[in-house]
Every structure is written in C-alpha cells, then in structure tokens.
Amino acid sequence: MKRWQYGWFFLLLPFLLLAGCNAPQNSVPIPPEVSGPFQSTVSLTGEHVAAQAQFSRLEDGAYTLCLQEPAELEGMCLRFEPGLLTIEYRGLVGSYQSDSVPQNLIGMQLVEAVRMLGQEGAVELALDRDLLKANGQLQNGHGNFEATIHAQTGALASITIPEDDFQATFTEFSYQ
C-alpha cells in the first residue's frame, strides 16, 4: 500500500514543481513612496492639450494641478479629491462632483492613473534596466495606461494613455 502512495507522490512531483514555473514574474514592487505626497513639474501633451503645470499629491490624498502654460490658463488650479473637483482661476472658485465633469478634462486621467499606481495589485509591473514599467486599466473607461518610474528613486518619469493620445512627462520630481 505504501508503495502506491510513494508511486503517486513521485509521479505527481514533477507536475507540482513545474506549476511554479508559470507564476507571474511580478517580483518587482512599486516603491512605497509612490503612494505618498509629492510634487513635480509635468508637461502634458495630447490631441487637444499642450500644457505645463505643477502637479502635487498632498498629505490628505488630494491632488493639485496648477497650470503654468499656456499663458491664457496660467494660474488655473485644479484640486482633485475623491468625488470632488475644485477649480480656481482668477479669483473665481467652483466645486463640482467628479461624475458631473467630463472625464477627459485635463488632469482627470492623470490623477486616475497615479491613484492606480498606489493601489496594490492594480497594475502589472516589469523592470526594464533602471525603469519600472507599470501597465494598468483606468477605471473611468478611458482604456489602458502605461507608466514609467525610476526604479532607484521611485520618481515618476511618464504616464501615457495611448487611446487618448495623452502623455505626461515629469521633471523636478520630489517626494515630500
């Protein structure tokens, strides 16, 4: 009887060992700083946008995007909080429910992608030399995004949303 038990064990052993060979190679973790406060200069380009701005995540988890270019929108600040968007421009302030604002509004997709980066398991990761590449799907229905993060520092380098022809390139990135 024991002979059969050992026989089954040795017969199944190669299959049990090979089962781990197909496991995801996602052993590269997102740097923990990615979900913390930061500030950066960001260049935004797309089909209907070309802008330069200061982009920040604050201690309370809100995001701000303050436009510097184009000159016509210089000084416009958008504050993104869960469920709420506040826009301030030339002394006027307006607050809107996020679901009542067009999802392709400048900054909405950027904030959504950065939020997803901070959520464990929300993106697929791969290490490419000194860059961490993250791929995920936006929850607001705008398709997939690709992000690159400097593996050594955890600083965001870029976010691309191919379906919307949108790219954000980060410079002067620092965690608070």
Buried (B, 14 or more C-beta within 10 A) or exposed (E): EEEEEEEEEEEEEEEEEEEEEEEEEEEBEBBEBBBBBBBBBBBBBBEEBEBBBBBBBBEEBBBBBBBBEEEEBBEBBBBBBEEEBBBBBEEEEEEEEBEEBEBBBBBBBBBBBBBBBBEEEBBEBEEEEEBBBBEBBBEBEBEEBBBBBBBEBBBBBBBBBEEBEBBBBBEEBEBE
